[in-house]
Amino acid sequence: MIFDCLSHDGRWTRKIWLALFVPLIISSGGNSGSQATTLIIRAMALGEVTLRDWWHVMRREAFSGLTLGAILGSIGFLRIAFWTVFSKVYGPHWALIGLTIFFSLIGVVMWGTLAGSMLPFVLRRCGLDPAASSAPFVATLVDVTGLIIYFSIAMLVLRGTLL
């Protein structure tokens, strides 16, 4: 459905755009998660953060993820709007595509910062080394779940139009 690029008459359909934004979505989430986990592990190693601080850290990271996601989402939306001025590549539903990218980036970046910041606390609580939740593990976790977030938002926003 999503990657069905050719219509019955051999023309490109508008659904291919969804695949074009996958790198943006997953890299944003993976990078934000990796950054968050690195900062928390460092703070734990220096004794600046303990297990009791998890709620304070989660609130701060939720705000940080929301802010960064909104900034990146706005840039994504503006990119689509600007491109629409010069091209018809997104068709008449360009605003819905832009909203899909906007909300997806907010959700994925917020999830990345929360997962990246909370995973070291969970591992420490279980008696494991928080450094085991290093960047590759968090990035993979957030990339996979980020795709689910992205496609779920696309199905909600674009139902009845492009999907």
Secondary structure, 3 states (H helix, E strand, C coil): CCCCCECCCCCECHHHHHHHCHHHHHHHHHHHHHHHHHHHHHHHHCCCCCHHHHHHHHHHHHHHHHHHHHHHHHHHHHHHHHHHHHCCCCHHHHHHHHHHHHHHHHHHHHHHHHHHHHHHHHHHHCCCCHHHHCHHHHHHHHHHHHHHHHHHHHHHHHCCCCC
